[in-house]
């Protein structure tokens, strides 16, 4: 039987990939990659790009292209068998990665290339790959003695396993809770679209009535619209205690011990490598240089945002008391009364807005926006292999007809699919001989699915999320770099990687873009100016509260890594309380276990790096301010962003690329202005 992971197809053969294919394929490809390293190291002592770096990059690419669909399917169509096969490969992949990073002969071979006459003849991408590799050898412990090398390897394997377990606990806990509602009055306040979705969920489980779940669209609908305060409380408690020692599933999928172990091992790894703590290690590959620089950045933003945030909350409390007689506003009331307040002061209903953003209009509209910005042409491909019937597939050509990228779109929430939204790399761009390997991306969201008689209707926040992920996708796909190590998002400093994604969000707030992305799902009418004016007026509604919440997440993440003390353990909720005392305006109830589902930092690559969202937002706001000056569809400015940012990948430092585009270093002014906060 042919193993679909070993045939090296141009695109993954999702429908043919079975759990039993995974471990044999990954084992074989790891063996081949090891053999390639050995062969090319032994073949000569005069190492060059062509006889060492390129062939090893090709072997690694083959491994990546086999693992990518496996990892992706584990996130979007999870089963017990797939999970078992996936987890069986994690220690093998971790061991290989450490082995390569600690291979002294390979490290010396890269040093020989860096010091050779040939180095000056390499292009900037190749030179950057060599420099990054030499740095990464050090960060993999190549200089450690044999005992410490082994400890580093053990830590890396264990961290890989723990992160996967954390994610699985969260997925299982999210899927395990649901509530069957038989009396329609219990769901009073929910809009028709949310009721239809709850009905559809019940039918899918062969239940009567309506079913609410912890999938985000269901949770968000209840928290925003349900008049039943007890139901909101119950739903909030179930959601905010997922995978923890609290709530209706207390201790069943408890992430508490995993979080402690993850923090302890990260700290030990950092100290092995000569760093004081994991926050320092994290910054070794980022734009920010020192932990103090990150803390000053976050605390400065918090200082500017705290008073507006307090004002936001005071106004909400006053509104809830005066209009509804609620004088003990709780966490499960915030979303509900905020929506009531938005409707009251701005006559703006999120539900009314949704009707103008059916996916059937938003997706083609998004493509039209990037066509105007960068001269791209995006067309759908109907005949392709997929992992789920909801998935669609597209290709991008540029203004001279060159194929630049292809991407899968998987938009709707469902059971066995990880929550949130993300872009991931399926295939990376590289040049082999005269052929270019076309980059391919996955774009994954968790929007409310369509019903039998209504297309999927997106909230404006959903529209922003889609634009955000597509910005990541463009960064991956529009690269003009021919070497895998720094093509697309590869090699880009982590705190700059959100620049293209947050940059794209700005068009969701522009009148000229609304004509392209909106159209009432029944009449086709574009979003009326009166409604858009209300949206703009309400754009920074509670912006202070939103800002300090993001800063709370960032400071908490950075501090649990910077301040870790092996004698005291993680002190996770102790530090979270300190951060909240410092900047939060809303104190959640004691049972809230936010950190137990904070997968970004415990399972998603953002450990001691969640600040990146705000850091990159400074860059993205300032970059967009040039479009505000020149015109939001100014083709010259669009081409400049394409040339200097999107096409360059990780070939140069992010700050240097930003300066090439903007003509100067970034300032914080545009970020504060866009958020309605005075500098």
Order of alpha helices (4+ residues) and beta strands (2+ residues): alpha-alpha-alpha-alpha-alpha-alpha-beta-alpha-beta-alpha-alpha-alpha-alpha-alpha-alpha-alpha-alpha-beta-beta-beta-beta-beta-beta-beta-alpha-alpha-alpha-alpha-alpha-alpha-alpha-alpha-alpha-alpha-alpha
